[in-house]
Amino acid sequence: MRGFMVFMRKEMLEILRTWRIWVLPAIMVFIGITSPLLAEFTPALVKSVMASEQSGAVIEIPEAITRDAYLQFSKNSMQMALIGVIIAVAGMIASEKRSGTAILVLTKPVSRTGLVIAKVLSNWVLLLGATVMGAALCVAVTLMIFDSALISEFVTATALWFLLSAMFIACMAVFSALIGSQGGAAGAGVGLFLGVSILSAWGPGRDFTPAGLLSAGDRILIGESPELLWPILSTVLVTVLAVALAAFIFERQEL
C-alpha cells in the first residue's frame, strides 16, 4: 500500500480541521452526560404526570438504580449514536471522488486500497476517541448520582457497541464507493441498520450474526450471559470483508 502513512496523516489532519471532529464526539458526550440524568429524573417525571391526570389508579414506579443509567446509555448509543455514525461517514469515499481530491491524491504514491483503508482507520480512531469520552462521562455522572456497581459490565457493553459501529463504518465504505452519493450511501446505511435490527429479533440471527450485538450489551447489564462468540466472530468477518470489497470496488472505478 504505497503512501499509506502519508494519506493516513492527511485523513487525521482533515478530521481535526473539519466538522467531523465535533459531531460524533458531541453526540457521545451528550449521551454520556444525559443518560444517567434521564435515568434519575424519569421516574419522578412519570409520577408527576400521573398525579396531574388524577386517574385514581395507583401505579408503583420503582426508583432509578445504576443499571438504569447504563441501560439508557446503551439504548441511546444503539439508536442515536449509531445513526449518527452512519450519516457522518457516508461520504468518506464519495466526497473524495466528487471533489476531485481522489485524483490528486492518487497521482502521488498512494494506492487506491491504501486510500480506502486510511479512510476506514481514521474514522475508527475518531469513533474510539468519541466512545471513550462518552463512556467515561457516563461513568463519572453515574458515580455522582448512583454508585460504582456494574462498571465492568458497562465497559463490556460499550466495547461491543464499538465493535458493531466499526463494522458499520466498514460497510459504509462499500456504500460510499459503490453509490457515489453521500445521501444515497447514508440511506443505504440506514437501511442496513434497519435490516440488522429486524434480524436481531430472529433467534438464529441474534445468536450467529452481528445482529446479536444489538441487544448483547443490554442483556449483559441486566445480568444475563448472552452468547457472544459467533456474533463477535461474524462481526469481525463482515468488517474485514467489507473493507476488502470497498477497496475492490474503488480499484475498478474510473475517477
C-alpha positions as CSV (number, residue, x, y, z in Angstrom):
1,M,0.0,0.0,0.0
2,R,2.1,2.8,-1.4
3,G,2.0,6.1,0.6
4,F,-0.5,4.7,3.2
5,M,1.0,6.6,6.1
6,V,1.0,9.8,4.1
7,F,-2.7,9.6,3.4
8,M,-3.5,8.4,6.9
9,R,-1.8,11.5,8.2
10,K,-3.8,13.6,5.8
11,E,-7.0,12.0,6.9
12,M,-6.3,12.6,10.6
13,L,-5.5,16.3,9.9
14,E,-8.7,16.6,7.9
15,I,-10.7,15.2,10.8
16,L,-9.1,17.7,13.2
17,R,-9.7,20.7,10.9
18,T,-13.3,20.0,9.8
19,W,-16.7,19.5,11.4
20,R,-16.1,15.8,11.8
21,I,-14.0,16.3,15.0
22,W,-17.1,17.8,16.7
23,V,-20.2,15.9,15.5
24,L,-19.6,12.3,16.7
25,P,-17.8,13.3,19.9
26,A,-20.5,15.8,20.7
27,I,-23.2,13.1,20.3
28,M,-21.3,10.7,22.6
29,V,-20.6,13.4,25.2
30,F,-24.3,14.4,25.1
31,I,-25.4,10.8,25.6
32,G,-22.8,10.2,28.3
33,I,-23.9,13.1,30.4
34,T,-27.7,12.9,29.9
35,S,-28.2,9.2,30.2
36,P,-27.7,9.0,34.0
37,L,-29.7,12.2,34.4
38,L,-32.6,10.8,32.4
39,A,-32.5,7.6,34.4
40,E,-32.6,9.6,37.6
41,F,-35.3,12.0,36.8
42,T,-37.6,9.9,34.5
43,P,-39.4,8.1,37.4
44,A,-40.2,11.4,39.2
45,L,-41.4,12.9,35.9
46,V,-43.7,9.9,35.3
47,K,-45.1,10.2,38.8
48,S,-45.8,13.9,38.4
49,V,-47.6,13.3,35.1
50,M,-49.7,10.5,36.6
51,A,-50.5,12.7,39.6
52,S,-51.7,15.5,37.4
53,E,-54.0,13.2,35.5
54,Q,-55.7,12.3,38.8
55,S,-56.9,9.0,37.4
56,G,-57.2,7.4,40.8
57,A,-55.1,4.4,39.8
58,V,-52.1,3.6,41.9
59,I,-49.1,2.5,39.9
60,E,-45.8,2.0,41.6
61,I,-42.8,3.5,39.8
62,P,-39.5,1.9,41.0
63,E,-36.7,4.2,41.9
64,A,-33.9,4.5,39.4
65,I,-30.7,2.5,40.0
66,T,-27.3,2.3,38.5
67,R,-28.4,-0.3,35.9
68,D,-30.9,2.2,34.5
69,A,-28.2,4.8,33.8
70,Y,-26.1,2.4,31.8
71,L,-29.1,0.9,30.0
72,Q,-30.1,4.4,29.0
73,F,-26.6,5.0,27.6
74,S,-26.7,1.6,25.7
75,K,-30.1,2.3,24.2
76,N,-29.2,5.8,23.1
77,S,-25.9,4.6,21.6
78,M,-27.6,1.9,19.6
79,Q,-30.1,4.3,18.2
80,M,-29.0,7.9,18.1
81,A,-25.2,7.5,18.1
82,L,-25.1,4.6,15.6
83,I,-27.3,6.5,13.1
84,G,-25.0,9.5,13.7
85,V,-22.0,7.3,12.8
86,I,-23.7,6.1,9.6
87,I,-24.6,9.7,8.4
88,A,-21.2,11.2,9.4
89,V,-19.1,8.7,7.4
90,A,-21.4,8.3,4.4
91,G,-19.3,10.5,2.2
92,M,-15.9,9.1,3.1
93,I,-15.1,7.9,-0.5
94,A,-17.9,9.6,-2.5
95,S,-16.8,13.0,-1.4
96,E,-13.2,12.4,-2.5
97,K,-14.4,11.4,-5.9
98,R,-16.9,14.2,-6.2
99,S,-14.4,16.9,-5.2
100,G,-11.6,15.5,-7.4
101,T,-9.4,15.1,-4.4
102,A,-9.0,11.3,-5.1
103,I,-7.5,12.0,-8.5
104,L,-4.9,14.5,-7.0
105,V,-4.0,12.1,-4.2
106,L,-3.7,9.1,-6.5
107,T,-1.2,10.9,-8.7
108,K,1.1,10.7,-5.7
109,P,2.5,7.3,-4.4
110,V,-0.8,6.3,-2.7
111,S,-2.7,3.2,-3.9
112,R,-6.5,3.1,-4.0
113,T,-6.5,0.3,-1.5
114,G,-4.4,2.4,0.8
115,L,-6.8,5.3,0.4
116,V,-9.8,3.1,1.4
117,I,-8.0,1.6,4.4
118,A,-6.8,5.0,5.6
119,K,-10.4,6.3,5.4
120,V,-11.8,3.5,7.4
121,L,-9.0,3.5,10.0
122,S,-9.2,7.3,10.6
123,N,-12.9,7.0,11.2
124,W,-12.3,4.1,13.6
125,V,-9.8,6.3,15.5
126,L,-12.4,9.1,15.7
127,L,-15.0,6.6,16.8
128,L,-12.8,5.2,19.5
129,G,-12.0,8.6,20.9
130,A,-15.6,9.6,21.0
131,T,-16.7,6.3,22.6
132,V,-14.1,6.6,25.3
133,M,-15.2,10.2,26.1
134,G,-18.9,9.4,26.2
135,A,-18.4,6.2,28.3
136,A,-16.1,7.9,30.7
137,L,-18.5,10.8,31.2
138,C,-21.4,8.4,31.7
139,V,-19.5,6.5,34.4
140,A,-18.5,9.8,36.1
141,V,-22.0,11.1,36.2
142,T,-23.4,7.8,37.3
143,L,-20.9,7.6,40.2
144,M,-22.1,11.0,41.3
145,I,-25.8,10.1,41.2
146,F,-25.8,6.4,42.0
147,D,-22.9,4.1,42.9
148,S,-19.9,2.1,41.4
149,A,-21.8,-1.0,40.5
150,L,-21.7,-2.6,37.0
151,I,-18.8,-0.7,35.7
152,S,-17.1,-3.8,34.2
153,E,-20.4,-4.8,32.6
154,F,-20.8,-1.3,31.2
155,V,-17.3,-1.4,29.7
156,T,-18.1,-4.7,28.1
157,A,-21.4,-3.5,26.7
158,T,-19.7,-0.3,25.3
159,A,-16.9,-2.4,23.7
160,L,-19.5,-4.4,21.9
161,W,-21.2,-1.3,20.7
162,F,-17.8,0.0,19.4
163,L,-17.2,-3.3,17.5
164,L,-20.6,-3.1,15.9
165,S,-20.2,0.6,15.0
166,A,-16.8,-0.2,13.4
167,M,-18.5,-2.8,11.3
168,F,-21.0,-0.2,10.1
169,I,-18.2,2.1,9.2
170,A,-16.6,-0.6,7.1
171,C,-19.9,-1.2,5.4
172,M,-20.4,2.5,4.8
173,A,-17.1,2.4,2.9
174,V,-18.7,-0.1,0.5
175,F,-21.8,2.0,0.1
176,S,-19.8,5.2,-0.4
177,A,-17.6,3.7,-3.1
178,L,-20.5,1.9,-4.8
179,I,-23.2,4.6,-4.8
180,G,-21.0,7.6,-5.1
181,S,-23.5,9.9,-3.3
182,Q,-23.4,10.8,0.3
183,G,-27.1,10.9,0.6
184,G,-27.5,7.6,-1.2
185,A,-24.9,5.9,0.9
186,A,-26.4,7.3,4.1
187,G,-29.8,5.9,3.0
188,A,-28.3,2.5,2.3
189,G,-26.6,2.6,5.7
190,V,-29.8,3.3,7.5
191,G,-31.5,0.5,5.5
192,L,-28.7,-1.8,6.7
193,F,-29.3,-0.7,10.2
194,L,-33.0,-1.5,10.0
195,G,-32.2,-4.9,8.4
196,V,-29.8,-5.8,11.2
197,S,-32.4,-4.6,13.8
198,I,-35.1,-6.9,12.2
199,L,-32.6,-9.8,12.1
200,S,-31.9,-9.4,15.8
201,A,-35.5,-10.4,16.5
202,W,-34.8,-13.8,14.9
203,G,-33.2,-16.4,17.2
204,P,-30.5,-17.7,14.8
205,G,-29.8,-14.2,13.5
206,R,-29.3,-13.0,17.1
207,D,-27.1,-16.0,18.0
208,F,-24.8,-16.3,14.9
209,T,-24.7,-12.9,13.2
210,P,-23.6,-9.3,14.0
211,A,-27.3,-8.6,14.8
212,G,-26.7,-10.3,18.2
213,L,-24.5,-7.4,19.3
214,L,-27.5,-5.0,19.1
215,S,-29.0,-6.4,22.3
216,A,-26.0,-8.1,23.8
217,G,-25.0,-5.0,25.8
218,D,-28.4,-4.6,27.4
219,R,-28.6,-8.3,28.2
220,I,-25.2,-8.1,30.0
221,L,-26.3,-5.1,32.0
222,I,-29.4,-6.9,33.3
223,G,-27.4,-9.9,34.4
224,E,-27.8,-12.3,31.5
225,S,-24.9,-14.1,29.8
226,P,-25.6,-13.9,26.0
227,E,-23.7,-16.0,23.6
228,L,-21.0,-13.7,22.2
229,L,-18.5,-15.8,20.3
230,W,-20.4,-16.1,17.0
231,P,-21.7,-12.6,17.0
232,I,-18.2,-11.2,17.6
233,L,-16.6,-13.5,15.0
234,S,-19.2,-12.8,12.4
235,T,-18.9,-9.0,13.0
236,V,-15.1,-9.1,12.6
237,L,-15.5,-11.2,9.4
238,V,-18.1,-8.8,7.9
239,T,-15.8,-5.9,8.8
240,V,-12.8,-7.4,7.0
241,L,-14.8,-8.4,4.0
242,A,-16.4,-5.0,3.8
243,V,-13.1,-3.2,3.7
244,A,-11.8,-5.6,1.1
245,L,-14.9,-5.2,-1.0
246,A,-14.8,-1.4,-0.8
247,A,-11.1,-1.5,-1.9
248,F,-12.0,-3.9,-4.8
249,I,-14.9,-1.6,-6.0
250,F,-12.8,1.5,-5.8
251,E,-9.8,-0.1,-7.6
252,R,-12.1,-0.7,-10.6
253,Q,-13.8,2.6,-10.9
254,E,-13.0,5.5,-13.2
255,L,-12.2,8.8,-11.5
